[in-house]
Amino acid sequence: MIPTHEALNLAREAGLDLVEVSPTENPPVCRIIDYGKHIYEKKKRLKVSASSHVVSLKEIRIRPKTDKHDREIKMNRARNFLAEDHKVQFTMLFRGRERFHRDRAHVIFKSILAELGETVKVERTPSMEGRRMTMVVAPAKRPVRSKPVSKARPEVEQKKLKQAAPAEPTKVAPTSAPQEAPQPQSTEPPAT
């Protein structure tokens, strides 16, 4: 244990900072480090961890007797998961004698794949595990969008279009006030 004033002197001599790492300990724990560098590295670690996208597995549960409308709702939810780049596991639960009708489950899974179409790839084909049949799909690779041909800014493009367009006729403001048309004078004497 070093007294505080000695630790501060050591930090000044090294050209570094004395940073309290663990204030709740008895005695408090301090370190001699470059505080600016420490903060920079901490932000860099946070940025790297935040930018990495974690692909998670979302589960959609259905049964062989699930109605068409209920299945459509679950399909919409699955599409949303796939749009967010998550994998989706479809799980079909069997009860009692439903286990003996695996062919019906395969038909339902095929219809799900047909409905999702080219937007997915099958990672795990339908397989039976105890009382449930599972299938895992993942979003298909999206084609890379090509960049626009023109790299110029939109304002520059607008100027080019205006210069290429034919000039519009301009209105010329009159130089003097417009004259009124002369009123015909009557030849009759004024009435008295």
N, C-alpha and C positions, 0 to 999 in steps of 0.2 A: 504494500500500500504506500503510495507516494502522496505527499501533501499537495493540495491544489496549486499553490504558488510555484512549487518545483515543477509540476507537470506543465503549467503554463509557460515557464521559462524554457523547458525542453522543447515545447512546441514552437516557440518563437525562434529559438536557435536553429531548428530544422526548417523553418519557413512554412510550417503547416499549422493546422488548427487542432484545438483540443475539443473533441466532440463527446458529449455524454451519450453513451450507447444504451445503457440500461439504468434509467433513473430510479426504478423501484427496488433495486438490490440494496443491500446494506453491507458495505459502503457502495455508493453508485459506481458503475463501471464506465470508464472514459477511454477514448482512443485518440492517438495523435495521427490524423489523416488530413488529406487535402479535401476539404468539405465540398468545394465546387465540383471536383472530379467525382466525388462520391454521389452527389445529387445527379450529375450528368449520367453516370452509369446506371443509377436507379431508374431514371426516366427511360433510358434506352431499353432496359430489361422489361419495363412495363409495356413499352410500345411494341416490342417483339412478341410478348405474350398476348397482347390484345389483337395483334394483326393476324396471328395464326388462327385459321378457321377450324374448329373442331367439328368433325362430322359425327353426328350422333345417330343412333338407331331409334327410329320412332316405330311404335307398334300399332297396328290396326287389327282389332279383333272382330271376327265375324263367325257366324254359325251356318250350318247347311240350310237352316230354315230362315235365315235373315231375308227379310222382304226386299223387293227390288228398290223401293224408295229409300229404305234405310241404307242399303248398299251404296246408292248414289251419294248420299250424304258422307259416308265413310270414304268414298272415292274422291270427293272434293277435298276432304281433309288430307288425304294422301297426296293429291296433286299439290296442295299448298306446302306440304313437307318437302316434296321433291323440288319445288321451285326454290326453296330455301337451301338446297343442296344437302338434304338429309337423306339417309337411307331409310327405307320403309320395310318393316317386316309385317307381312300379312299372316295372321294366326287364325286358323279355323279350329274352333273347339267342338269336340264331339261329346255327346252324352248318350249313355245307354246303347241302344241298337243303332244309333247314327254311325257308330264306328265301322259298321259293316258296309257302309255306302261311300267308300273312298272315291269311287268313280265319279260320283256327283260333286265331290270336293274338287277333283281335278278339272271338271268342266267349269266350275265357278272360277277357279284360279286362271284357267285359259281365257275366260271372258274378261277377267280383270286385266290380264296382259293385253288382250286385244283392245280394250278400252283405253289403256294408257298409251298404247302404240309405240312409236319410235322414240318417245321422250324418256324411256327407261331401258335399262339393261338388267337382265336377271343375274343376280349374284349367287343365289342358292335356289335351285329348282324345288318345287313342292316335295316335301318329304315328311313321312309320318314319324312322330316321336311320342309314344305313349298315346294319350287321348287327344293330341293336337297335331295338326298338319301346318307346317310353316313354309313360307316362301319369302325371300329377301330380294328386293329390287333397289337399284340405285339410279340416280339421274344420269342420263346419257351425256356424253361430252357434247357441249354446245359448240357449234361452228364459230370460229373467230371472225368477228365482224371486221370487214376491211375498212381502212381509214379513208376519209374523203380525199378526192384527188387534189383539191385545192387546200393548201395549208395556210392561205392568207386569212386574215381576220375578217369577220363578217362586214365590218364597216368599209374595209377596202373593197370587198366584193360589191357592196352597194354602190360605191363611187364608180367602179368600172361599169356597172350596169347603167348608171345614169349618163355616163359619158358616151356609151354606145347607143343610147336611145336617141331618136330624133328630137331636136329641140322643139319645144312647144312655143307657139306664138305668144308674144308678150303683149300685155295691154299697155297702151301709151296713155298717160294721164293728160288731159287737156291743159294747154298752157294758160288759157284765160277762162273766165266763167262763161258758161253757155249763154248765148243770146236767145231771148224769147222771140217768138215769131211776132211781127207787128200786127196789131189789132186794126181791122178796117174801121175807118172813121165814118160816122154817119153824116149825111148831108142835111139832115133835118135840123131845124132850129130847136133850141132847148125849150121845153115846155115851161110856161109860167103860170 
